[in-house]
Amino acid sequence: GFLHYAVNSCEFNSSKLNDIEYTQSYYYNKLEIVRFSSSVGKYVGYTEFGIKNAESWNNGPEVIARRAQKESYCFRNVGVFTESALTKS
C-alpha cells in the first residue's frame, strides 16, 4: 500500500510572532516531498513531484493562504500550548 500524509507544526521560543516558525510538510511513503516554511515564505520541493507542486503552489493562492497560517494557526495557540506546558511542570 501507499501512504500520503501532511504534518503541520509550530516551533517557538516565546509567544512573540517573530519567535515562531510554522511548517507544513507533505509525505509520500515516509519520504518528504514538499514543505512550506514560514521562515522561507514559500514551498520547497524535495522530489520531482514535489518540485512541480511547489512551483504551482508558489504561483497560486495556496502560498498566500499558507503564509497567513503562522499568525492564524500558531500565534493564536502558542499561549494555550505554553500555559498548558507550564502548569504541568
Phi, psi and omega in degrees: 000169180242149183230127176234132178206162179236146179233124174256137178214154176234122175249132184210150176253341178205181180272007177282141183302325181291340181265013183245135172237127176256133174227148172227122182241140175250132182239149173223118183052049177069005179253123178290125183255329180204148180218141168253133176232132180293335178286333176271323177086011179203173176278144176231128179266146181244350176231172178301315178295319180295323178295318178297317178295318180300316179300315180295313183292326179289341179257009182232188182289346182300318183291325178294316179296320182292324178299328180286343183295330179304315181279314186284327182265307185282304187302321180295331186256350181302317178300319179295314179298313182296313180298318180297316180292319183290328180282345180269344184275000000 
